[in-house]
């Protein structure tokens, strides 16, 4: 292994070791944590595309590498984690749980960075699981009621997503006989992949954890949750789905689902009153547009790289802009200067000309122009209308920030430094990134300048009118359809309870020679006893889950 290969391994090894060190020695300097993403950033900048490192002794034979997709994802992900870490040093300076926070923060970082450079399914799955489960500690950090609810919903969906992803992995391996990313296994595998990664990305109906988790988590965690970690779902689609004829229909499905997500996120988001909840719904809406690009990639086939470029550029743009907006929440009440700085990422997210958003939208327009059927004409109208919705969300966010009472304490300089650096990234990064050159040129075309301008103008006018004529507006609870899910689960459990009661009543009418122990009563009693035991012994549960996972992976590899 040469130096560049070692740097590739350090992308995940550095935060992993520092996270374990932070757990073992809570007094470890948090500045070590703040530097953990540095090897990943250097790897993204200096490791050549095509570099591969084999670790045959790890898992079932791990392989890490740098392709064009990994390079872009690794760059913006590492940059956001690095600046959020530095921001967190100041933001959590007087937080009694700072050491615990950085332990989970580093472990989630290791998972997020590790899955990007993973070049086979087992490693991706392992790092994806580490990132997802470690993030639970970020969501529940404050242990307040809001955080407990958010963490409960989050971890339930994480478990569902991991189970579905494991099933998809098994189907893909069975179809190809290999653990690479080039397998296609039909509609069932595609469904499992879409749902499992759709939960992480926040696609419509699978999004309910985002509006709860982002407001509950500390600001540095919210920034990486929204800017970086939900992109792991997008990358998962790129890795586990392939632009072949088998998945062409899935591409059109993703385009439709993405459009619904984009408009739904904007519609619900403008009714929110918490600034971080507004940003969470904005992330849902923006993920919808990235989903459209992924769908176009699946439809276009391997020969057309425009759609893949659009996915990468849109993901980078959203990660940096949304990270800057979330970190900006830490400056609420800090004065007009801080509010003015928020205009840059807000305008970028809306796609205003000369911003990164305009470049990303130009790339998306190019990618969708060659789609079959009526898609180009339809998207030519719907994408600008989605930009109107984004503008309304940003107007709502800025209005809420402007109404925040003045801060009583000075903001630490380290927070200002990290935030300003991220704003610089928002301003210039897509204009200097090598693969964005064509999209940058397209964004300056007269027709694209007009398409980028009028949705923002319309959104601003509508927002201005709304603030004058709307005195009271309905507020939809964060999580929206979660209320319906909860009602459905309550109805299901009530029905099961009724069925159980009727079965027990039927047992009581059995002949006396059946004995004193009735089958249903006995099974119920044993189940309750084991449930209580498992609840009180997380080590046993975790060990059993790990053993089961290793056994299943071994069985898959053996066959």
C-alpha positions as CSV (number, residue, x, y, z in Angstrom):
1,X,0.0,0.0,0.0
2,X,1.5,3.3,-1.1
3,X,1.0,6.7,0.6
4,X,-2.1,7.6,-1.5
5,X,-3.6,4.3,-0.6
6,X,-2.9,4.9,3.1
7,X,-4.5,8.3,2.8
8,X,-7.6,6.6,1.4
9,X,-7.8,4.3,4.4
10,X,-7.3,7.2,6.7
11,X,-10.5,8.8,5.5
12,X,-12.4,6.5,7.8
13,X,-9.7,5.2,10.1
14,X,-8.8,8.7,11.5
15,X,-12.4,9.6,12.7
16,X,-13.0,6.0,13.8
17,X,-10.0,5.8,16.1
18,X,-10.5,9.3,17.4
19,X,-14.2,8.5,18.1
20,X,-13.2,5.4,20.1
21,X,-10.5,7.4,21.9
22,X,-13.1,10.1,22.8
23,X,-15.3,7.3,24.2
24,X,-12.4,5.8,26.2
25,X,-10.9,9.1,27.4
26,X,-13.6,11.8,27.5
27,X,-11.1,14.5,28.4
28,X,-9.4,14.1,25.0
29,X,-9.0,17.5,23.3
30,X,-12.0,18.3,21.0
31,X,-9.6,19.9,18.6
32,X,-8.5,16.4,17.6
33,X,-12.1,15.7,16.8
34,X,-12.2,18.9,14.8
35,X,-9.3,17.7,12.6
36,X,-10.6,14.2,12.0
37,X,-12.0,15.0,8.5
38,X,-8.7,16.4,7.2
39,X,-7.3,13.1,5.7
40,X,-10.6,12.7,3.8
41,X,-10.4,16.2,2.4
42,X,-6.8,15.6,1.4
43,X,-7.7,12.3,-0.2
44,X,-10.5,13.9,-2.3
45,X,-8.0,16.5,-3.5
46,X,-4.9,14.4,-4.2
47,X,-5.9,10.8,-4.6
48,X,-6.1,10.0,-8.3
49,X,-9.3,8.6,-9.8
50,X,-8.7,4.8,-10.2
51,X,-6.8,4.3,-7.0
52,X,-7.9,1.0,-5.3
53,X,-6.9,-0.5,-2.0
54,X,-7.7,-4.2,-1.2
55,X,-8.0,-5.4,2.3
56,X,-8.7,-9.2,2.0
57,X,-8.6,-9.7,5.8
58,X,-11.4,-7.2,6.5
59,X,-15.0,-8.4,6.5
60,X,-15.4,-10.6,3.4
61,X,-12.6,-8.9,1.6
62,X,-13.0,-5.1,1.7
63,X,-12.1,-2.9,-1.3
64,X,-11.8,0.9,-1.2
65,X,-11.2,3.2,-4.1
66,X,-11.5,6.6,-5.7
67,X,-13.8,7.0,-8.7
68,X,-15.2,10.2,-10.0
69,X,-18.4,9.8,-8.0
70,X,-16.5,9.1,-4.8
71,X,-14.2,12.0,-5.4
72,X,-17.0,14.6,-5.6
73,X,-19.0,13.1,-2.7
74,X,-15.8,12.8,-0.5
75,X,-14.8,16.4,-1.1
76,X,-18.0,18.1,-0.1
77,X,-18.8,15.7,2.6
78,X,-15.3,16.0,4.2
79,X,-15.4,19.8,3.9
80,X,-18.7,20.0,5.6
81,X,-17.8,17.7,8.4
82,X,-14.5,19.6,9.0
83,X,-16.2,23.0,9.2
84,X,-19.1,21.7,11.3
85,X,-16.5,20.1,13.7
86,X,-14.7,23.4,14.1
87,X,-18.0,25.2,14.6
88,X,-19.0,22.6,17.2
89,X,-15.9,23.4,19.3
90,X,-17.3,26.8,20.0
91,X,-21.0,26.0,19.9
92,X,-20.6,23.2,22.5
93,X,-17.9,24.9,24.6
94,X,-20.1,25.0,27.7
95,X,-22.2,21.9,27.0
96,X,-21.7,19.2,29.7
97,X,-22.2,16.5,27.2
98,X,-19.7,17.8,24.7
99,X,-17.4,14.8,24.9
100,X,-20.3,12.4,24.4
101,X,-21.5,14.4,21.5
102,X,-18.1,14.3,19.8
103,X,-17.8,10.6,20.3
104,X,-21.0,9.9,18.4
105,X,-20.1,12.7,15.9
106,X,-16.8,11.1,15.0
107,X,-18.3,7.6,14.7
108,X,-21.0,9.0,12.4
109,X,-18.3,10.8,10.4
110,X,-16.3,7.6,10.0
111,X,-19.4,5.8,8.7
112,X,-20.3,8.7,6.3
113,X,-16.7,8.9,4.9
114,X,-16.2,5.2,4.8
115,X,-19.2,4.4,2.7
116,X,-18.2,7.0,0.1
117,X,-14.8,5.2,-0.6
118,X,-16.3,1.7,-0.3
119,X,-16.2,-0.2,-3.6
120,X,-18.3,-3.2,-2.6
121,X,-21.6,-3.8,-1.0
122,X,-20.5,-5.3,2.4
123,X,-18.3,-2.4,3.2
124,X,-20.9,0.1,2.1
125,X,-23.5,-1.7,4.3
126,X,-21.2,-1.7,7.4
127,X,-20.3,2.0,7.1
128,X,-23.9,2.9,6.4
129,X,-25.0,1.1,9.5
130,X,-22.3,2.7,11.7
131,X,-23.3,6.2,10.4
132,X,-27.0,5.6,10.9
133,X,-26.8,4.1,14.4
134,X,-24.2,6.6,15.7
135,X,-26.4,9.5,14.6
136,X,-28.9,8.4,17.2
137,X,-26.6,9.8,19.8
138,X,-26.6,13.2,17.9
139,X,-30.4,13.3,17.7
140,X,-31.0,12.5,21.4
141,X,-28.2,14.6,22.7
142,X,-30.2,17.0,24.8
143,X,-32.5,14.2,26.2
144,X,-35.4,16.7,26.1
145,X,-38.9,15.4,25.2
146,X,-38.6,16.7,21.6
147,X,-35.2,14.9,21.2
148,X,-36.6,11.7,22.7
149,X,-39.5,11.6,20.3
150,X,-37.3,12.4,17.3
151,X,-34.7,9.8,18.3
152,X,-37.4,7.2,18.8
153,X,-38.8,7.8,15.3
154,X,-35.4,8.0,13.8
155,X,-34.1,4.7,15.2
156,X,-37.2,2.8,14.2
157,X,-36.8,3.9,10.6
158,X,-33.0,3.2,10.8
159,X,-33.7,-0.4,11.8
160,X,-36.3,-0.8,9.1
161,X,-33.9,0.6,6.5
162,X,-31.0,-1.6,7.6
163,X,-33.2,-4.8,7.4
164,X,-34.5,-3.9,3.9
165,X,-31.0,-3.0,2.7
166,X,-29.6,-6.3,3.9
167,X,-32.3,-8.1,2.1
168,X,-31.5,-6.1,-1.1
169,X,-27.8,-7.0,-0.7
170,X,-28.7,-10.7,-0.5
171,X,-30.8,-10.5,-3.7
172,X,-28.1,-8.6,-5.6
173,X,-25.5,-11.1,-4.6
174,X,-27.7,-14.0,-5.5
175,X,-28.2,-12.5,-9.0
176,X,-24.5,-11.7,-9.7
177,X,-22.5,-14.0,-7.5
178,X,-20.3,-11.0,-6.6
179,X,-20.2,-8.2,-4.1
180,X,-19.5,-5.4,-6.5
181,X,-21.9,-2.6,-7.5
182,X,-22.6,-3.7,-11.0
183,X,-25.5,-6.2,-10.3
184,X,-29.2,-5.8,-11.2
185,X,-31.7,-8.2,-9.7
186,X,-35.2,-7.1,-10.8
187,X,-38.0,-5.2,-9.2
188,X,-37.9,-6.7,-5.7
189,X,-34.3,-5.7,-5.2
190,X,-35.0,-2.3,-6.7
191,X,-37.9,-1.7,-4.4
192,X,-35.8,-2.6,-1.3
193,X,-33.0,-0.4,-2.4
194,X,-35.3,2.5,-3.2
195,X,-37.1,2.3,0.2
196,X,-34.0,1.7,2.4
197,X,-32.0,4.6,0.9
198,X,-35.2,6.6,0.4
199,X,-35.6,6.6,4.2
200,X,-32.1,8.1,4.6
201,X,-32.6,10.6,1.8
202,X,-36.0,11.7,2.9
203,X,-38.2,10.9,-0.1
204,X,-41.9,11.6,0.3
205,X,-43.7,9.3,2.8
206,X,-40.3,8.1,4.0
207,X,-39.2,11.6,5.2
208,X,-41.0,11.8,8.6
209,X,-37.8,11.6,10.7
210,X,-36.1,14.6,9.1
211,X,-38.4,17.4,10.4
212,X,-38.2,15.9,13.9
213,X,-34.4,15.1,14.0
214,X,-33.0,18.3,12.6
215,X,-34.6,20.6,15.1
216,X,-33.7,18.3,18.0
217,X,-30.1,17.8,17.2
218,X,-27.4,20.4,18.1
219,X,-26.7,22.8,15.2
220,X,-23.4,21.1,14.0
221,X,-25.2,17.8,13.9
222,X,-28.1,19.3,12.0
223,X,-25.7,20.7,9.4
224,X,-24.1,17.3,8.7
225,X,-27.4,15.4,9.0
226,X,-29.0,17.5,6.3
227,X,-26.0,18.5,4.2
228,X,-24.0,15.2,4.2
229,X,-25.7,12.2,5.7
230,X,-28.9,12.3,3.7
231,X,-26.7,12.2,0.6
232,X,-25.6,8.7,1.6
233,X,-29.1,7.7,0.5
234,X,-28.5,9.3,-2.9
235,X,-25.1,7.7,-3.2
236,X,-26.7,4.4,-2.3
237,X,-29.0,4.7,-5.2
238,X,-26.1,5.4,-7.5
239,X,-24.2,2.4,-6.2
240,X,-26.9,-0.2,-5.8
241,X,-29.0,0.7,-8.9
242,X,-27.6,0.7,-12.4
243,X,-28.6,2.6,-15.6
244,X,-29.6,-0.5,-17.5
245,X,-32.8,-1.4,-19.3
246,X,-33.9,-3.4,-16.3
247,X,-34.2,-0.2,-14.2
248,X,-35.3,2.3,-16.9
249,X,-38.9,2.2,-15.6
250,X,-37.6,2.8,-12.1
251,X,-35.9,5.9,-13.4
252,X,-39.2,7.3,-14.5
253,X,-40.7,6.4,-11.1
254,X,-37.9,8.2,-9.3
255,X,-38.5,11.3,-11.5
256,X,-42.2,11.3,-10.5
257,X,-41.4,10.6,-6.8
258,X,-38.8,13.4,-6.9
259,X,-41.2,16.0,-8.2
260,X,-43.8,15.0,-5.6
261,X,-41.2,15.3,-2.9
262,X,-40.0,18.7,-4.1
263,X,-43.4,20.3,-4.1
264,X,-44.6,18.5,-0.9
265,X,-41.5,19.6,1.1
266,X,-42.1,23.2,0.0
267,X,-45.8,23.1,0.8
268,X,-45.5,21.8,4.3
269,X,-42.3,23.8,5.0
270,X,-43.8,27.2,4.6
271,X,-46.3,26.5,7.4
272,X,-43.6,25.8,10.0
273,X,-42.5,28.2,12.8
274,X,-39.2,26.7,13.9
275,X,-36.3,27.8,11.7
276,X,-34.6,24.4,11.7
277,X,-37.9,22.7,10.8
278,X,-38.2,25.0,7.8
279,X,-34.7,24.0,6.8
280,X,-35.5,20.3,7.3
281,X,-38.5,20.6,4.9
282,X,-36.3,22.5,2.5
283,X,-33.9,19.6,2.5
284,X,-36.8,17.2,1.7
285,X,-37.7,19.5,-1.2
286,X,-34.2,19.7,-2.5
287,X,-33.7,16.0,-2.2
288,X,-36.7,15.7,-4.5
289,X,-34.8,17.6,-7.2
290,X,-31.7,15.4,-6.7
291,X,-34.0,12.4,-7.0
292,X,-35.2,13.7,-10.3
293,X,-31.6,13.8,-11.5
294,X,-31.0,10.2,-10.3
295,X,-34.1,9.1,-12.2
296,X,-32.8,10.8,-15.3
297,X,-29.5,8.9,-14.8
298,X,-31.4,5.6,-14.7
299,X,-33.4,6.4,-17.8
300,X,-30.5,7.8,-19.8
301,X,-28.2,4.8,-19.6
302,X,-24.4,4.5,-19.1
303,X,-23.5,6.4,-22.3
304,X,-25.0,9.7,-21.0
305,X,-22.9,11.3,-18.3
306,X,-24.9,14.5,-18.1
307,X,-27.4,13.1,-15.6
308,X,-24.7,11.7,-13.3
309,X,-22.9,15.1,-13.4
310,X,-26.2,16.8,-12.5
311,X,-26.6,14.5,-9.4
312,X,-23.0,15.2,-8.3
313,X,-23.2,18.9,-8.8
314,X,-26.6,19.3,-7.2
315,X,-25.5,17.2,-4.2
316,X,-22.4,19.3,-3.7
317,X,-24.4,22.6,-4.0
318,X,-27.1,21.5,-1.6
319,X,-24.6,20.1,1.0
320,X,-22.6,23.4,1.2
321,X,-25.6,25.8,1.0
322,X,-27.7,23.8,3.5
323,X,-24.7,23.4,5.8
324,X,-24.2,27.2,5.7
325,X,-27.9,27.8,6.5
326,X,-27.9,25.4,9.4
327,X,-24.7,26.8,10.9
328,X,-26.2,30.3,10.4
329,X,-29.0,29.4,12.8
330,X,-26.3,29.6,15.5
331,X,-26.1,33.3,14.8
332,X,-29.8,34.0,15.3
333,X,-30.2,37.4,16.9
334,X,-26.5,38.3,16.2
335,X,-27.5,41.3,14.1
336,X,-28.1,42.4,10.5
337,X,-24.6,41.4,9.5
338,X,-25.3,37.7,10.2
339,X,-28.7,38.0,8.5
340,X,-27.1,39.5,5.4
341,X,-24.6,36.6,5.2
342,X,-27.6,34.2,5.2
343,X,-28.7,35.7,1.9
344,X,-25.9,34.0,-0.1
345,X,-26.8,30.4,0.7
346,X,-30.5,31.2,0.6
347,X,-30.3,32.7,-2.9
348,X,-28.1,29.8,-3.9
349,X,-30.7,27.3,-2.8
350,X,-33.3,29.1,-4.7
351,X,-31.1,29.0,-7.8
352,X,-30.6,32.7,-8.3
353,X,-28.2,33.6,-11.2
354,X,-24.4,33.7,-10.5
355,X,-24.9,31.3,-7.5
356,X,-24.0,27.6,-7.1
357,X,-27.8,26.8,-7.3
358,X,-27.9,28.3,-10.8
359,X,-25.1,26.0,-11.9
360,X,-26.7,23.0,-10.4
361,X,-30.1,23.8,-12.0
362,X,-28.4,24.3,-15.4
363,X,-26.8,20.9,-15.0
364,X,-30.2,19.4,-14.1
365,X,-31.9,21.1,-17.1
366,X,-29.3,19.6,-19.5
367,X,-29.7,16.2,-18.0
368,X,-33.5,16.2,-18.4
369,X,-33.6,17.7,-21.9
370,X,-33.0,14.4,-23.6
371,X,-35.5,12.3,-21.6
372,X,-38.0,10.4,-23.7
373,X,-41.6,11.3,-24.1
374,X,-43.2,14.3,-22.5
375,X,-40.7,14.6,-19.6
376,X,-38.6,17.5,-21.1
377,X,-41.6,19.7,-21.6
378,X,-43.2,18.8,-18.3
379,X,-40.0,19.4,-16.4
380,X,-39.4,22.6,-18.2
381,X,-42.4,24.0,-16.3
382,X,-42.3,22.1,-13.1
383,X,-38.6,22.7,-12.2
384,X,-39.0,26.5,-12.2
385,X,-42.2,26.2,-10.2
386,X,-40.2,24.1,-7.7
387,X,-37.7,27.0,-7.5
388,X,-40.6,29.3,-6.6
389,X,-41.4,26.9,-3.7
390,X,-37.7,27.0,-2.6
391,X,-37.8,30.8,-2.7
392,X,-40.9,30.8,-0.4
393,X,-39.1,28.5,2.0
394,X,-36.1,30.7,2.1
395,X,-38.2,33.8,2.6
396,X,-40.0,32.1,5.5
397,X,-36.6,31.1,7.0
398,X,-35.2,34.6,6.7
399,X,-38.4,36.1,8.1
400,X,-38.2,33.9,11.2
401,X,-34.5,34.6,11.7
402,X,-35.2,38.3,11.5
403,X,-37.8,38.1,14.2
404,X,-35.4,36.3,16.6
405,X,-34.8,38.3,19.8
406,X,-31.3,39.8,20.0
407,X,-28.6,37.5,21.4
408,X,-27.4,38.1,24.9
409,X,-24.0,36.5,24.5
410,X,-21.2,37.1,22.0
411,X,-20.7,34.3,19.4
412,X,-17.2,32.7,19.7
413,X,-14.8,33.6,16.9
414,X,-14.2,29.9,16.0
415,X,-17.9,29.7,15.0
416,X,-17.6,32.8,12.8
417,X,-14.5,31.4,11.2
418,X,-16.1,28.1,10.3
419,X,-19.3,29.7,9.0
420,X,-17.5,32.3,6.9
421,X,-15.3,29.5,5.4
422,X,-18.4,27.6,4.4
423,X,-20.0,30.6,2.9
424,X,-16.9,31.1,0.8
425,X,-17.3,27.5,-0.3
426,X,-20.9,28.2,-1.3
427,X,-19.8,31.2,-3.3
428,X,-17.0,29.7,-5.4
429,X,-16.9,25.9,-5.2
430,X,-19.1,24.9,-8.1
431,X,-17.4,27.6,-10.2
432,X,-14.0,26.0,-9.8
433,X,-14.9,22.3,-9.6
434,X,-13.5,20.7,-12.7
435,X,-16.6,18.7,-13.8
436,X,-18.8,21.8,-13.4
437,X,-17.3,23.8,-16.2
438,X,-19.9,23.0,-18.8
439,X,-22.8,23.6,-16.3
440,X,-21.2,27.0,-15.4
441,X,-21.1,28.0,-19.0
442,X,-24.7,26.9,-19.5
443,X,-25.8,28.9,-16.4
444,X,-24.7,32.1,-18.2
445,X,-26.8,31.5,-21.3
446,X,-29.6,34.2,-21.6
447,X,-32.4,31.7,-21.5
448,X,-31.0,30.0,-18.4
449,X,-30.4,33.4,-16.7
450,X,-34.1,34.2,-17.2
451,X,-35.3,30.8,-16.0
452,X,-33.1,31.3,-12.9
453,X,-34.4,34.8,-12.2
454,X,-38.2,34.8,-12.6
455,X,-39.0,32.0,-10.1
456,X,-37.0,33.9,-7.4
457,X,-38.8,37.2,-8.2
458,X,-42.2,35.5,-8.2
459,X,-41.4,33.8,-4.9
460,X,-40.2,37.1,-3.3
461,X,-43.4,38.9,-4.5
462,X,-45.7,36.1,-3.2
463,X,-43.8,36.1,0.1
464,X,-44.1,39.8,0.5
465,X,-47.8,39.8,-0.2
466,X,-48.4,36.9,2.1
467,X,-46.7,38.6,5.1
468,X,-49.1,41.5,4.6
469,X,-52.4,39.7,4.1
470,X,-52.0,36.5,6.1
471,X,-52.3,37.2,9.8
472,X,-52.8,33.6,11.0
473,X,-51.7,30.5,9.1
474,X,-52.3,26.9,9.8
475,X,-49.3,25.0,11.2
476,X,-48.9,21.4,10.2
477,X,-47.1,19.3,12.9
478,X,-43.5,18.5,12.1
479,X,-43.4,15.0,10.7
480,X,-46.9,15.6,9.0
481,X,-48.0,12.1,7.9
482,X,-46.4,10.6,11.0
483,X,-49.7,11.4,12.7
484,X,-51.4,9.1,10.2
485,X,-48.8,6.4,10.7
486,X,-49.3,6.5,14.5
487,X,-53.0,6.3,14.2
488,X,-52.7,3.3,11.9
489,X,-50.3,1.5,14.3
490,X,-52.6,2.2,17.3
491,X,-55.5,0.7,15.3
492,X,-53.5,-2.3,14.4
493,X,-52.3,-2.9,18.0
494,X,-55.9,-2.5,19.2
495,X,-57.1,-5.1,16.7
496,X,-54.3,-7.5,17.7
497,X,-55.3,-7.0,21.4
498,X,-58.9,-7.8,20.6
499,X,-57.9,-11.0,18.6
500,X,-55.7,-12.1,21.5
501,X,-58.4,-11.6,24.0
502,X,-60.9,-13.6,21.9
503,X,-58.3,-16.4,21.5
504,X,-57.8,-16.5,25.3
505,X,-61.5,-16.6,25.9
506,X,-61.7,-19.6,23.4
507,X,-58.9,-21.3,25.3
508,X,-60.8,-21.1,28.6
509,X,-63.6,-23.1,27.0
510,X,-61.2,-26.0,26.2
511,X,-61.6,-29.3,28.0
512,X,-60.0,-29.6,31.4
513,X,-57.5,-32.2,30.3
514,X,-55.6,-29.6,28.4
515,X,-54.0,-28.7,31.7
516,X,-53.5,-25.5,33.6
517,X,-51.1,-23.9,31.1
518,X,-53.0,-22.7,28.0
519,X,-50.9,-22.4,24.8
520,X,-51.6,-18.7,24.0
521,X,-51.3,-17.6,27.6
522,X,-47.9,-19.4,27.9
523,X,-46.5,-18.0,24.7
524,X,-47.6,-14.5,25.6
525,X,-46.1,-14.8,29.1
526,X,-42.7,-16.0,27.7
527,X,-42.7,-13.3,25.1
528,X,-43.2,-10.6,27.6
529,X,-40.5,-11.9,29.9
530,X,-38.0,-12.0,27.0
531,X,-39.0,-8.5,25.9
532,X,-38.2,-7.2,29.3
533,X,-34.9,-9.0,29.4
534,X,-33.9,-7.6,26.0
535,X,-34.9,-4.1,26.9
536,X,-32.7,-4.1,30.0
537,X,-29.7,-5.7,28.3
538,X,-28.6,-3.7,25.2
539,X,-25.2,-5.5,25.2
540,X,-27.0,-8.8,24.7
541,X,-29.2,-7.4,21.9
542,X,-26.3,-5.8,20.1
543,X,-24.1,-8.9,20.4
544,X,-26.9,-11.1,19.1
545,X,-27.6,-8.7,16.2
546,X,-23.9,-8.6,15.3
547,X,-23.5,-12.4,15.5
548,X,-26.6,-12.9,13.3
549,X,-25.4,-10.4,10.7
550,X,-21.9,-12.0,10.5
551,X,-23.6,-15.5,10.2
552,X,-25.8,-14.3,7.4
553,X,-23.0,-12.6,5.5
554,X,-20.9,-15.7,5.9
555,X,-23.7,-17.8,4.5
556,X,-24.1,-15.5,1.5
557,X,-20.4,-15.6,0.8
558,X,-20.3,-19.4,1.1
559,X,-23.0,-19.7,-1.6
